[in-house]
Amino acid sequence: MKKRKNDDEKNDNGDCVQKCNRFFVETPEPLNIDVIKQSLDAFFSKHHQQLQNGNKKVAFVTSGGTSAPLEKPPMAVRFLDNFSSGARGAALCEYLSKEGYCVVSLRRTGSKMPFIRKCENLFANTKKKRNVHQHVDFLSMFTKNEEEEEEENEEENDTRTKLKCIQADRQRAYAEYGFLEIEFTTVYEYLHLLRLVSEKVNVYAEDVIIIHAAAVSDFYIPWPELASHKIQSNALETSGSLFANFSSTPKMLKMCRDMWAPNAFCVSFKLETDASIIEQKTLSAMEKYNMHCIVANELDKRYNEVTIFQKKERKEAGEKTAVVDSLRLLRDPNEEDIEKQLVDDLKRRHEEHAKRIEN
């Protein structure tokens, strides 16, 4: 006798919940968890009234890659790392803040910082001296001769004006709208903090948008199986094998969507190098994790082109039918980042979501 699809889904969901719960039981919380909890309490206490009155909305954005240690932190020296500069998440935070959102940024330590990354881009486009790797040599600005000073004076004035604008935006974000940054390094820290913040913002229900832009490790070693000390350099020679204990990282997107913040508008990203499989992979992820919206992009085009997929319900002949709409966005040549257009579109979708929940 064949199982029904709904029965299979229930079993899959049950397995997912068990794996996630086991992860949190086995894995210690970040060492600075109490400080982070205090920061969250103070942050939302400050903005609670306006959030309750509907005068503000919350944006929770994750960014950067997670690392999967091969030894138990804080003794770990070797890692399996997911590379991500965090630039997209940082840019999304900036534009969401400009739209009046109260922003919580959960980002990888050392990844691109909101607002600071705009300063880096600004300096990267100047005519300053560069080293062999084409990085701007900032110290060269203090060793200019008279001829260089005269040539660069106009450019420096323009740069200074733009820097003041960036600082004004940053000050407004922190002082008026609300902006809180939380950092992680390992996949263990990230998943604990993802749950903590998701449950914290859940009180604001449909007024919350959660954007999962972090690149989360697909593989990790469960905490109890981590080596307690540094793996010796001759381990491969003496034992014949080295990496035998990797497991699939528990998929927390569905937990966030269905349990931790069920009324929030949830957005995730799908990055691929093969354009022919992007749509198939995106639709599969949408079905698996129950995301409201998935932003798909191709690696070499990600800064200039994205496609937004969203599952919607349509009424046909009195019956509701689930369909997936897609919208392709191309970067406006007049805009510095495609994230500006992306935020405009996601904000509209979030507002439509909030109205549906309210009604």
TORVOPA-558740 format. One line per 10 residues: number of its first residue (from 0); for each residue x, y, z of N, C-alpha, C. Coordinates in Angstrom, 2 decimals. Layout:
# TORVOPA-558740
NUM	X Y Z X Y Z X Y Z  ... $
# end
This chain:
# TORVOPA-558740
0	0.85 -1.20 0.00 0.00 0.00 0.00 0.88 1.25 0.00  0.61 2.15 -0.93 1.41 3.37 -1.05 1.03 4.40 -0.01  2.03 5.09 0.51 1.77 6.17 1.46 1.24 7.39 0.72  0.37 8.12 1.37 -0.08 9.38 0.79 1.02 10.42 0.91  0.96 11.42 0.00 1.96 12.48 0.01 1.95 13.22 1.34  0.76 13.48 1.89 0.66 14.20 3.17 1.33 13.43 4.30  1.23 12.09 4.25 1.88 11.27 5.28 3.39 11.39 5.17  3.89 11.39 3.93 5.33 11.53 3.72 5.82 12.88 4.22  5.03 13.93 3.94 5.40 15.27 4.38 5.44 15.35 5.90  4.45 14.72 6.56 4.43 14.73 8.03 5.66 14.03 8.59 $
10	6.04 12.89 7.95 7.22 12.16 8.41 8.48 13.00 8.22  8.59 13.66 7.05 9.75 14.51 6.77 9.83 15.66 7.77  8.67 16.27 8.05 8.63 17.38 9.00 9.03 16.91 10.39  8.55 15.71 10.76 8.88 15.16 12.07 10.37 14.91 12.21  10.97 14.35 11.15 12.41 14.10 11.15 13.19 15.40 11.26  12.72 16.42 10.52 13.39 17.73 10.53 13.37 18.33 11.93  12.22 18.28 12.58 12.08 18.83 13.93 12.98 18.09 14.90  13.03 16.76 14.78 13.88 15.96 15.68 15.36 16.30 15.51  15.80 16.43 14.25 17.21 16.77 13.99 17.56 18.14 14.55  16.64 19.08 14.36 16.90 20.44 14.86 16.92 20.47 16.38 $
20	15.98 19.79 16.99 15.94 19.76 18.46 17.19 19.07 19.02  17.63 18.01 18.34 18.83 17.30 18.80 20.05 18.22 18.71  20.10 19.02 17.63 21.21 19.97 17.47 21.27 20.92 18.67  20.13 21.48 19.07 20.14 22.47 20.15 20.42 21.83 21.51  20.05 20.57 21.66 20.34 19.87 22.92 21.83 19.58 23.02  22.43 19.17 21.90 23.84 18.75 21.91 24.83 19.91 21.86  24.40 21.03 21.28 25.33 22.12 20.99 25.19 23.26 21.99  26.28 23.66 22.64 26.19 24.76 23.61 25.89 26.09 22.92  25.26 26.99 23.65 24.96 28.31 23.12 26.26 29.12 22.99  26.25 30.18 22.19 27.45 31.04 22.09 27.85 31.56 23.47 $
30	29.13 31.75 23.67 29.64 32.19 24.97 29.08 33.56 25.38  28.78 34.40 24.39 28.28 35.76 24.68 26.76 35.86 24.56  26.07 34.74 24.72 24.62 34.71 24.51 23.88 35.66 25.45  24.34 35.79 26.69 23.66 36.67 27.66 23.78 38.14 27.24  24.95 38.52 26.73 25.14 39.90 26.25 24.24 40.17 25.06  24.12 39.20 24.16 23.27 39.36 22.98 21.80 39.47 23.39  21.38 38.66 24.34 20.00 38.73 24.82 19.70 40.10 25.42  20.64 40.61 26.20 20.46 41.94 26.79 20.36 43.03 25.72  21.19 42.91 24.69 21.16 43.88 23.59 19.83 43.84 22.86  19.31 42.64 22.62 18.02 42.48 21.96 16.89 43.07 22.81 $
40	16.94 42.78 24.11 15.91 43.31 25.02 15.90 44.83 25.01  17.10 45.41 25.12 17.21 46.88 25.15 16.77 47.49 23.83  17.15 46.85 22.74 16.82 47.35 21.40 15.30 47.38 21.18  14.64 46.28 21.47 13.20 46.22 21.21 12.39 46.97 22.27  12.96 47.11 23.45 12.30 47.94 24.46 12.26 49.39 23.99  13.32 49.84 23.37 13.41 51.22 22.88 12.40 51.49 21.76  12.18 50.50 20.88 11.34 50.71 19.70 9.97 50.04 19.81  9.70 49.42 20.96 8.49 48.62 21.10 7.20 49.40 20.84  7.10 50.60 21.38 5.87 51.37 21.24 5.52 51.64 19.78  6.50 52.09 19.02 6.25 52.37 17.61 5.97 51.11 16.81 $
50	6.61 50.01 17.21 6.35 48.74 16.53 4.94 48.24 16.84  4.53 48.39 18.08 3.19 47.96 18.48 2.12 48.80 17.79  2.40 50.08 17.60 1.43 50.98 16.96 1.39 50.83 15.44  2.30 50.02 14.91 2.35 49.84 13.46 3.08 50.94 12.73  3.77 51.82 13.48 4.51 52.92 12.84 5.87 52.47 12.29  6.30 51.28 12.73 7.55 50.71 12.24 7.36 49.24 11.94  8.20 48.72 11.07 8.24 47.28 10.81 9.65 46.78 11.08  9.78 45.46 11.26 11.07 44.86 11.60 11.63 44.10 10.40  12.93 44.28 10.15 13.64 43.49 9.14 14.78 42.75 9.84  14.77 41.44 9.75 15.83 40.61 10.31 16.58 40.00 9.12 $
60	17.86 40.37 8.96 18.64 39.97 7.79 19.88 39.21 8.23  20.10 38.04 7.63 21.33 37.28 7.91 22.26 37.41 6.71  23.57 37.39 6.97 24.52 37.54 5.85 25.88 36.96 6.21  26.67 36.67 5.16 28.00 36.10 5.37 27.93 34.58 5.41  29.09 33.94 5.40 29.15 32.48 5.42 29.44 31.95 6.81  29.00 30.73 7.06 29.29 30.08 8.35 30.51 29.17 8.21  31.21 28.98 9.29 32.33 28.04 9.29 31.95 26.81 10.12  32.44 25.65 9.68 32.20 24.40 10.40 33.54 23.92 10.95  33.80 24.11 12.24 35.09 23.72 12.82 35.32 22.21 12.75  36.58 21.82 12.64 36.94 20.40 12.70 37.35 20.01 14.11 $
70	37.62 21.04 14.94 37.91 20.80 16.35 36.96 21.64 17.19  36.85 21.31 18.44 35.87 21.97 19.31 36.32 23.38 19.69  35.51 24.41 19.34 35.85 25.78 19.78 35.89 25.85 21.31  36.73 26.69 21.91 37.59 27.71 21.27 38.97 27.19 20.87  39.16 25.85 20.90 40.46 25.28 20.57 40.61 25.01 19.07  39.59 25.32 18.28 39.60 24.99 16.85 40.59 25.83 16.07  41.35 25.17 15.19 42.26 25.89 14.29 41.98 25.52 12.83  41.17 24.49 12.60 40.86 24.08 11.24 39.34 24.14 11.02  38.95 24.57 9.83 37.53 24.78 9.55 37.19 24.37 8.11  35.95 23.97 7.92 35.36 23.89 6.58 34.52 25.15 6.46 $
80	34.86 26.01 5.51 34.25 27.35 5.48 33.39 27.56 4.24  32.29 28.25 4.41 31.46 28.69 3.31 31.81 30.14 2.99  32.32 30.37 1.79 32.70 31.74 1.46 31.47 32.57 1.11  31.42 33.75 1.68 30.42 34.75 1.30 30.92 36.08 1.84  30.98 37.08 0.98 31.47 38.38 1.42 30.46 39.08 2.33  29.18 38.70 2.21 28.14 39.36 2.99 27.70 40.68 2.39  28.17 40.99 1.17 27.87 42.29 0.55 26.37 42.46 0.30  25.73 41.40 -0.18 24.29 41.52 -0.48 23.49 41.78 0.79  23.76 41.03 1.85 23.04 41.23 3.10 23.27 42.61 3.68  24.52 43.10 3.58 24.84 44.44 4.08 24.06 45.50 3.31 $
90	24.01 45.35 1.99 23.29 46.31 1.16 21.79 46.28 1.46  21.24 45.08 1.64 19.81 44.96 1.97 19.49 45.68 3.28  20.38 45.54 4.26 20.18 46.22 5.54 20.11 47.74 5.35  21.00 48.27 4.54 21.04 49.72 4.30 19.73 50.22 3.68  19.29 49.54 2.63 18.09 50.01 1.92 16.81 49.76 2.71  16.78 48.70 3.49 15.62 48.46 4.36 15.53 49.54 5.43  16.70 49.93 5.95 16.72 51.00 6.95 16.22 52.31 6.34  16.62 52.60 5.11 16.16 53.82 4.45 14.65 53.83 4.26  14.06 52.61 4.18 12.61 52.50 4.04 11.90 52.56 5.40  12.68 52.81 6.46 12.08 52.97 7.79 11.98 51.71 8.61 $
100	12.56 50.62 8.14 12.51 49.37 8.91 13.45 49.46 10.12  13.05 48.81 11.17 13.88 48.60 12.35 14.71 47.34 12.03  16.01 47.46 11.85 16.82 46.38 11.28 17.66 45.65 12.33  17.60 44.31 12.28 18.52 43.48 13.05 19.37 42.72 12.04  20.67 42.95 12.09 21.61 42.31 11.16 22.39 41.22 11.89  22.25 39.98 11.41 23.03 38.86 11.95 24.06 38.51 10.88  25.32 38.91 11.12 26.32 38.76 10.06 27.59 38.09 10.57  28.30 37.49 9.63 29.56 36.82 9.93 30.61 37.84 10.33  31.32 37.57 11.39 32.43 38.43 11.80 33.44 38.56 10.65  33.77 39.80 10.30 34.72 40.04 9.22 34.08 40.18 7.85 $
110	32.77 39.94 7.74 32.09 40.11 6.45 31.78 41.60 6.24  31.25 41.92 5.08 30.93 43.31 4.76 29.95 43.88 5.78  30.25 45.10 6.22 29.40 45.78 7.20 28.50 46.78 6.50  27.23 46.87 6.91 26.36 47.90 6.34 26.98 49.28 6.48  26.84 50.09 5.45 27.36 51.45 5.36 28.88 51.48 5.17  29.63 50.73 5.97 31.08 50.69 5.80 31.44 50.15 4.42  30.67 49.19 3.92 30.99 48.61 2.61 30.83 49.67 1.51  29.94 50.66 1.71 29.79 51.74 0.72 31.03 52.63 0.71  31.62 52.83 1.88 32.87 53.61 1.96 33.99 52.87 1.23  34.05 51.56 1.42 35.07 50.75 0.74 34.90 50.83 -0.78 $
120	33.65 50.76 -1.24 33.39 50.86 -2.68 33.78 52.23 -3.21  33.52 53.23 -2.40 33.84 54.61 -2.80 35.35 54.78 -2.97  36.12 54.30 -2.00 37.58 54.42 -2.08 38.16 53.56 -3.21  37.50 52.42 -3.46 37.99 51.52 -4.51 37.91 52.16 -5.89  37.03 53.14 -6.03 36.86 53.80 -7.33 37.66 55.10 -7.47  38.48 55.40 -6.46 39.31 56.61 -6.55 40.58 56.32 -7.33  41.38 57.37 -7.54 42.63 57.22 -8.29 43.83 57.04 -7.37  43.53 56.63 -6.14 44.63 56.45 -5.19 45.61 55.38 -5.68  46.84 55.46 -5.17 47.83 54.45 -5.52 47.36 53.09 -5.03  47.68 52.05 -5.82 47.25 50.71 -5.47 48.47 49.80 -5.35 $
130	48.31 48.74 -4.56 49.41 47.79 -4.45 49.29 46.73 -5.54  50.12 45.71 -5.48 50.16 44.71 -6.54 48.83 43.96 -6.68  48.02 43.89 -5.60 46.73 43.21 -5.65 45.58 44.17 -5.98  45.92 45.38 -6.36 44.94 46.39 -6.75 44.10 46.92 -5.58  44.55 46.66 -4.34 43.90 47.27 -3.19 44.37 48.72 -3.06  43.47 49.59 -2.65 43.84 50.99 -2.49 44.84 51.15 -1.35  45.89 51.89 -1.60 46.90 52.17 -0.57 46.48 53.46 0.15  45.73 53.31 1.25 45.19 54.46 1.95 46.28 55.37 2.52  47.37 54.77 2.96 48.43 55.56 3.57 49.11 56.48 2.57  48.96 56.19 1.26 49.60 57.03 0.26 49.03 58.44 0.25 $
140	47.86 58.63 0.78 47.26 59.97 0.79 48.02 60.93 1.73  48.84 60.37 2.61 49.60 61.21 3.52 51.01 61.51 3.00  51.35 60.96 1.83 52.70 61.15 1.29 52.66 61.71 -0.14  51.73 62.64 -0.37 51.58 63.22 -1.71 52.53 64.40 -1.90  52.97 64.58 -3.13 53.74 65.78 -3.45 52.78 66.88 -3.89  53.29 68.08 -4.12 52.43 69.23 -4.45 51.62 69.00 -5.72  52.24 68.39 -6.73 51.55 68.14 -8.00 50.36 67.21 -7.80  50.57 66.13 -7.02 49.49 65.17 -6.75 48.37 65.82 -5.95  48.73 66.67 -5.01 47.71 67.34 -4.19 46.78 68.18 -5.05  47.35 68.89 -6.01 46.54 69.75 -6.87 45.61 68.91 -7.75 $
150	46.12 67.79 -8.29 45.32 66.92 -9.16 44.18 66.25 -8.41  44.44 65.86 -7.17 43.47 65.06 -6.44 42.54 65.89 -5.56  42.76 67.17 -5.47 41.97 68.01 -4.58 40.47 67.94 -4.89  40.12 68.03 -6.18 38.71 68.01 -6.58 38.08 66.65 -6.28  38.81 65.59 -6.59 38.30 64.24 -6.33 38.10 64.01 -4.84  39.05 64.49 -4.04 38.95 64.30 -2.59 37.76 65.04 -2.00  37.48 66.22 -2.51 36.31 66.97 -2.04 35.03 66.22 -2.35  34.96 65.62 -3.54 33.79 64.84 -3.94 33.66 63.60 -3.05  34.78 62.94 -2.80 34.78 61.76 -1.93 34.34 62.11 -0.52  34.84 63.24 -0.01 34.49 63.67 1.33 32.98 63.97 1.45 $
160	32.40 64.57 0.43 30.97 64.86 0.42 30.16 63.57 0.46  30.58 62.59 -0.34 29.86 61.31 -0.38 30.00 60.57 0.94  31.17 60.65 1.56 31.37 60.00 2.86 30.45 60.61 3.92  30.27 61.92 3.87 29.38 62.58 4.82 27.94 62.10 4.64  27.54 61.87 3.40 26.18 61.36 3.12 26.00 59.95 3.69  27.04 59.12 3.51 26.99 57.75 4.04 26.89 57.78 5.57  27.69 58.64 6.19 27.66 58.76 7.65 26.30 59.25 8.13  25.69 60.18 7.39 24.37 60.69 7.78 23.33 59.58 7.71  23.40 58.75 6.67 22.48 57.61 6.55 22.68 56.63 7.70  23.94 56.39 8.03 24.27 55.45 9.11 23.77 55.97 10.46 $
170	23.99 57.25 10.71 23.55 57.87 11.96 22.04 57.82 12.07  21.35 58.08 10.96 19.88 58.05 10.95 19.37 56.64 11.23  20.05 55.65 10.65 19.65 54.26 10.85 19.73 53.86 12.32  20.83 54.21 12.96 21.03 53.82 14.36 20.19 54.66 15.32  20.11 55.96 15.08 19.46 56.86 16.03 17.94 56.93 15.87  17.45 56.88 14.64 16.02 57.08 14.39 15.26 55.78 14.14  15.70 55.04 13.13 14.94 53.86 12.71 15.20 52.64 13.60  16.41 52.52 14.07 16.78 51.35 14.87 17.63 50.39 14.06  18.83 50.12 14.52 19.75 49.24 13.79 20.61 48.50 14.81  20.53 47.17 14.80 21.29 46.36 15.74 22.10 45.32 14.97 $
180	23.39 45.23 15.26 24.25 44.25 14.60 24.67 43.16 15.59  24.53 41.91 15.17 24.95 40.75 15.95 25.87 39.92 15.06  26.95 39.39 15.63 27.92 38.67 14.82 27.99 37.19 15.20  28.38 36.38 14.22 28.61 34.95 14.44 29.85 34.56 13.64  30.39 33.40 13.94 31.47 32.83 13.13 31.12 31.40 12.70  30.82 30.55 13.69 30.57 29.14 13.38 29.11 28.87 13.06  28.87 27.74 12.44 27.50 27.33 12.14 26.72 27.07 13.43  27.43 26.67 14.49 26.77 26.44 15.79 26.21 27.76 16.34  27.06 28.79 16.31 26.61 30.11 16.79 25.47 30.63 15.93  25.63 30.49 14.62 24.62 31.03 13.70 23.24 30.44 13.96 $
190	23.14 29.12 14.07 21.83 28.49 14.22 21.19 28.82 15.57  22.00 28.90 16.61 21.46 29.32 17.91 20.92 30.75 17.84  21.67 31.64 17.19 21.25 33.04 17.12 20.08 33.23 16.15  20.03 32.42 15.11 18.89 32.47 14.19 17.59 32.17 14.94  17.63 31.14 15.77 16.44 30.80 16.56 16.12 31.90 17.57  17.15 32.39 18.27 16.94 33.41 19.30 16.27 34.65 18.72  16.80 35.19 17.62 16.27 36.43 17.06 14.89 36.19 16.43  14.72 35.05 15.76 13.43 34.74 15.13 12.32 34.69 16.17  12.59 34.04 17.29 11.59 33.96 18.34 11.36 35.32 18.99  12.41 36.14 19.04 12.29 37.47 19.63 11.40 38.37 18.78 $
200	11.55 38.33 17.46 10.77 39.22 16.60 9.36 38.68 16.35  9.12 37.43 16.72 7.82 36.81 16.46 6.66 37.58 17.07  6.91 38.32 18.15 5.86 39.08 18.82 5.26 40.12 17.89  6.01 40.54 16.86 5.52 41.56 15.93 4.90 40.95 14.68  4.78 39.64 14.69 3.99 38.86 13.72 4.22 39.28 12.27  3.12 39.69 11.60 3.19 39.97 10.15 3.96 41.25 9.81  4.32 42.03 10.83 5.10 43.25 10.58 6.59 42.97 10.44  6.94 41.68 10.40 8.35 41.27 10.32 8.66 40.67 8.95  9.79 41.06 8.38 10.34 40.38 7.22 11.67 39.77 7.62  11.83 38.47 7.34 13.09 37.78 7.64 13.74 37.41 6.32 $
210	14.96 37.89 6.11 15.67 37.65 4.86 16.91 36.80 5.15  16.87 35.56 4.68 17.96 34.61 4.91 18.98 34.74 3.77  19.94 35.64 3.94 20.96 35.85 2.90 22.31 35.21 3.27  22.39 34.60 4.45 23.64 33.95 4.87 23.88 32.68 4.06  25.15 32.36 3.85 25.53 31.11 3.17 25.85 30.09 4.26  24.90 29.22 4.54 25.02 28.29 5.67 25.69 26.99 5.21  26.61 26.50 6.02 27.32 25.26 5.71 26.34 24.11 5.48  26.54 23.36 4.41 25.71 22.18 4.15 26.16 21.00 5.01  27.44 21.03 5.41 27.99 19.91 6.19 28.66 20.44 7.46  28.59 19.64 8.50 29.23 20.02 9.77 29.50 18.75 10.57 $
220	30.29 18.89 11.60 30.52 17.77 12.52 29.70 18.03 13.78  28.78 17.14 14.17 28.01 17.34 15.40 28.94 17.59 16.58  28.52 18.48 17.45 29.37 18.93 18.56 29.99 17.78 19.36  29.23 16.74 19.75 29.83 15.66 20.56 30.94 14.89 19.82  30.97 15.00 18.48 31.95 14.25 17.70 33.19 15.06 17.34  33.21 16.33 17.71 34.37 17.18 17.41 35.58 16.76 18.24  36.75 16.87 17.63 37.99 16.62 18.38 38.14 17.69 19.45  38.56 17.30 20.64 38.70 18.25 21.75 39.92 19.14 21.61  40.93 18.65 20.89 42.15 19.43 20.67 42.50 19.42 19.19  43.50 20.21 18.85 43.93 20.33 17.46 44.26 18.96 16.86 $
230	43.71 18.71 15.65 44.03 17.48 14.94 45.50 17.56 14.51  46.26 16.54 14.83 47.68 16.56 14.53 47.95 16.45 13.03  49.02 17.07 12.59 49.33 17.14 11.16 49.64 15.77 10.56  50.01 14.79 11.39 50.31 13.45 10.87 49.13 12.51 11.01  47.93 13.05 11.28 46.75 12.21 11.52 46.44 11.32 10.33  46.60 11.85 9.12 46.28 11.08 7.93 47.25 9.91 7.76  48.50 10.15 8.10 49.50 9.09 7.97 49.30 8.00 9.00  48.91 8.36 10.20 48.79 7.37 11.28 47.48 6.61 11.28  46.37 7.27 10.85 45.07 6.60 10.91 44.54 6.18 9.54  45.09 6.76 8.48 44.64 6.39 7.15 43.42 7.16 6.67 $
240	42.77 7.89 7.58 41.61 8.73 7.19 41.56 9.92 8.12  40.83 10.95 7.67 40.81 12.17 8.47 39.39 12.69 8.68  38.64 12.89 7.61 37.34 13.52 7.71 36.23 12.48 7.51  35.84 11.82 8.56 34.86 10.75 8.41 33.54 11.05 9.12  33.46 12.18 9.82 32.29 12.39 10.67 31.39 13.55 10.26  31.46 13.98 9.01 30.59 15.08 8.58 29.14 14.60 8.45  28.24 15.45 8.89 26.81 15.18 8.77 26.16 16.35 8.02  24.96 16.12 7.52 24.22 17.21 6.88 23.74 18.17 7.95  23.94 19.46 7.72 23.49 20.47 8.69 21.97 20.47 8.77  21.39 20.46 9.98 19.93 20.51 10.10 19.35 21.72 9.38 $
250	18.29 21.50 8.62 17.68 22.57 7.83 16.73 23.39 8.71  17.18 24.57 9.08 16.42 25.39 10.03 15.45 26.37 9.35  15.52 26.50 8.01 14.63 27.44 7.34 13.17 27.13 7.61  12.84 25.86 7.53 11.45 25.47 7.75 11.03 25.68 9.20  11.96 25.45 10.13 11.67 25.71 11.55 11.37 27.19 11.75  12.16 28.04 11.13 11.96 29.48 11.24 10.62 29.88 10.65  10.33 29.32 9.48 9.09 29.67 8.76 7.84 29.17 9.49  7.87 27.94 9.98 6.66 27.31 10.52 6.50 27.42 12.03  7.63 27.55 12.75 7.54 27.46 14.21 8.03 28.71 14.94  9.18 29.23 14.57 9.76 30.33 15.34 9.13 31.67 15.03 $
260	8.78 31.90 13.78 8.16 33.18 13.38 7.15 32.91 12.26  6.06 32.19 12.56 5.14 31.71 11.53 4.39 32.78 10.75  4.25 33.98 11.31 3.52 35.04 10.61 4.43 36.02 9.87  5.73 35.88 10.06 6.67 36.77 9.38 6.71 36.45 7.89  7.10 37.44 7.10 7.28 37.24 5.66 8.71 36.75 5.45  8.86 35.51 5.00 10.19 34.88 4.94 10.72 34.80 3.52  11.95 35.26 3.36 12.62 35.31 2.06 13.96 34.58 2.17  14.27 33.75 1.19 15.60 33.13 1.15 16.21 33.31 -0.23  17.45 32.87 -0.38 18.18 33.05 -1.64 18.63 31.70 -2.18  18.71 31.62 -3.49 19.22 30.42 -4.15 20.27 30.87 -5.17 $
270	21.51 30.47 -4.93 22.62 30.83 -5.81 23.11 29.58 -6.53  23.22 29.65 -7.85 23.70 28.52 -8.65 24.71 29.02 -9.68  25.53 28.11 -10.17 26.46 28.44 -11.26 25.91 27.98 -12.60  24.95 27.07 -12.58 24.35 26.53 -13.80 22.96 27.12 -13.99  22.81 27.98 -14.99 21.54 28.67 -15.20 20.39 27.72 -15.51  20.71 26.56 -16.10 19.66 25.63 -16.52 18.93 24.96 -15.37  19.52 24.98 -14.17 18.87 24.30 -13.04 18.33 25.26 -11.98  18.51 26.56 -12.19 18.11 27.53 -11.16 16.63 27.44 -10.83  15.79 27.46 -11.85 14.35 27.46 -11.59 13.91 26.17 -10.91  14.40 25.05 -11.38 14.05 23.76 -10.77 14.46 23.71 -9.31 $
280	15.69 24.12 -9.03 16.20 24.12 -7.65 15.40 25.07 -6.76  15.04 26.22 -7.31 14.30 27.22 -6.54 12.91 26.72 -6.19  12.21 26.13 -7.15 10.87 25.61 -6.90 10.91 24.46 -5.89  11.95 23.66 -5.98 12.11 22.55 -5.02 12.33 23.09 -3.61  13.17 24.12 -3.48 13.43 24.72 -2.17 12.19 25.40 -1.62  11.40 26.01 -2.49 10.17 26.67 -2.05 9.19 25.66 -1.46  9.11 24.51 -2.11 8.22 23.44 -1.65 8.73 22.85 -0.33  10.05 22.68 -0.25 10.67 22.01 0.91 10.63 22.86 2.17  10.91 24.18 2.01 11.05 25.03 3.18 9.87 25.97 3.41  8.90 25.95 2.49 7.69 26.74 2.65 7.97 28.25 2.71 $
290	9.02 28.69 2.00 9.33 30.11 1.96 8.24 30.89 1.21  7.97 32.12 1.65 7.04 32.96 0.92 7.65 33.39 -0.41  8.96 33.61 -0.38 9.63 34.21 -1.53 11.06 33.71 -1.60  11.54 33.40 -2.82 12.94 33.02 -2.99 13.55 33.87 -4.10  14.71 34.43 -3.80 15.44 35.24 -4.78 16.53 34.36 -5.38  16.41 34.09 -6.68 17.37 33.22 -7.35 18.34 34.05 -8.17  19.60 33.63 -8.16 20.60 34.35 -8.97 21.72 33.43 -9.42  22.31 33.80 -10.55 23.42 33.07 -11.13 24.70 33.73 -10.64  25.69 32.94 -10.29 26.90 33.45 -9.64 27.53 34.63 -10.38  27.74 34.50 -11.69 28.45 35.55 -12.40 27.58 36.74 -12.80 $
300	26.27 36.66 -12.49 25.37 37.77 -12.82 24.69 38.35 -11.58  25.10 37.89 -10.40 24.33 38.16 -9.18 24.22 39.64 -8.82  25.18 40.46 -9.26 25.14 41.88 -8.92 24.30 42.70 -9.90  23.88 42.06 -11.00 23.15 42.80 -12.02 21.79 42.20 -12.38  21.53 40.98 -11.91 20.29 40.33 -12.30 19.85 39.32 -11.24  18.58 39.37 -10.85 18.00 38.38 -9.94 16.58 38.07 -10.42  16.08 36.90 -10.02 14.70 36.54 -10.32 13.99 36.20 -9.01  12.85 36.83 -8.78 12.10 36.63 -7.54 10.95 35.67 -7.81  10.91 34.58 -7.05 9.84 33.60 -7.16 8.95 33.71 -5.92  7.65 33.68 -6.11 6.71 33.73 -4.98 5.52 32.83 -5.25 $
310	5.17 32.06 -4.24 4.00 31.19 -4.33 2.75 32.00 -3.96  1.75 31.91 -4.81 0.50 32.65 -4.57 -0.70 31.74 -4.79  -1.82 32.15 -4.22 -3.06 31.41 -4.43 -3.97 32.15 -5.40  -4.53 31.43 -6.35 -5.47 32.01 -7.28 -6.77 31.23 -7.24  -7.86 31.95 -7.42 -9.18 31.30 -7.46 -9.58 31.05 -8.90  -9.84 29.79 -9.20 -10.31 29.43 -10.53 -11.51 28.52 -10.38  -12.64 28.97 -10.94 -13.90 28.21 -10.86 -14.27 27.91 -9.41  -14.03 28.89 -8.56 -14.40 28.75 -7.16 -13.42 27.96 -6.32  -12.35 27.45 -6.92 -11.36 26.67 -6.18 -10.03 27.41 -6.11  -9.33 27.25 -4.98 -8.02 27.88 -4.81 -6.93 27.00 -5.41 $
320	-6.07 27.62 -6.20 -4.97 26.91 -6.84 -3.66 27.62 -6.51  -2.66 26.84 -6.10 -1.35 27.42 -5.79 -0.52 27.54 -7.07  -0.02 28.72 -7.33 0.84 28.95 -8.50 2.09 29.70 -8.05  3.13 29.62 -8.85 4.37 30.33 -8.54 4.60 31.39 -9.61  4.65 32.65 -9.17 4.95 33.75 -10.07 6.45 34.06 -10.02  6.98 34.55 -11.10 8.39 34.95 -11.11 8.54 36.33 -11.73  9.50 37.08 -11.22 9.78 38.43 -11.72 11.29 38.61 -11.84  11.76 38.97 -13.03 13.18 39.17 -13.27 13.52 40.64 -13.09  14.52 40.91 -12.25 14.98 42.28 -12.03 16.36 42.47 -12.63  16.52 43.55 -13.39 17.83 43.93 -13.92 18.26 45.23 -13.25 $
330	19.53 45.30 -12.89 20.01 46.50 -12.19 19.82 47.74 -13.06  19.22 48.74 -12.47 19.07 50.03 -13.13 20.46 50.67 -13.23  20.90 51.06 -14.44 22.23 51.65 -14.60 22.44 52.89 -13.74  21.34 53.54 -13.34 21.45 54.74 -12.50 21.56 54.42 -11.01  21.39 53.13 -10.67 21.48 52.71 -9.27 22.83 52.06 -8.99  23.35 52.32 -7.81 24.65 51.75 -7.42 24.55 50.25 -7.22  23.42 49.79 -6.66 23.23 48.38 -6.33 21.87 47.89 -6.82  21.79 46.63 -7.19 20.50 46.04 -7.54 19.65 45.85 -6.30  20.30 45.84 -5.11 19.56 45.64 -3.86 18.54 46.75 -3.60  18.76 47.92 -4.14 17.78 49.01 -4.00 16.45 48.59 -4.65 $
340	16.51 48.08 -5.86 15.30 47.61 -6.55 14.72 46.38 -5.85  15.60 45.53 -5.36 15.15 44.31 -4.67 14.37 44.66 -3.41  14.88 45.62 -2.63 14.19 46.04 -1.41 12.85 46.69 -1.75  12.80 47.51 -2.79 11.53 48.12 -3.20 10.48 47.05 -3.48  10.90 46.00 -4.17 9.96 44.93 -4.52 9.57 44.09 -3.31  10.55 43.74 -2.47 10.26 42.92 -1.29 9.40 43.68 -0.28  9.60 44.98 -0.19 8.77 45.78 0.70 7.31 45.73 0.25  7.08 45.85 -1.05 5.72 45.76 -1.58 5.10 44.40 -1.27  5.85 43.35 -1.48 5.34 42.00 -1.20 5.07 41.81 0.29  5.95 42.37 1.13 5.75 42.27 2.58 4.46 42.98 3.00 $
350	4.22 44.14 2.44 2.99 44.88 2.77 1.74 44.11 2.34  1.80 43.48 1.18 0.67 42.66 0.72 0.45 41.47 1.64  1.55 40.87 2.09 1.48 39.74 3.04 0.82 40.17 4.35  1.25 41.33 4.87 0.70 41.84 6.14 -0.81 42.08 6.03  -1.23 42.61 4.89 -2.66 42.87 4.70 -3.46 41.59 4.65  -2.91 40.55 4.01 -3.60 39.24 3.93 -3.75 38.64 5.33  -2.69 38.74 6.14 -2.75 38.19 7.50 -3.79 38.93 8.33  -3.79 40.24 8.22 -4.74 41.06 9.00 -6.20 40.76 8.64  -6.43 40.50 7.35 -7.79 40.23 6.90 -8.19 38.78 7.09 $
# end
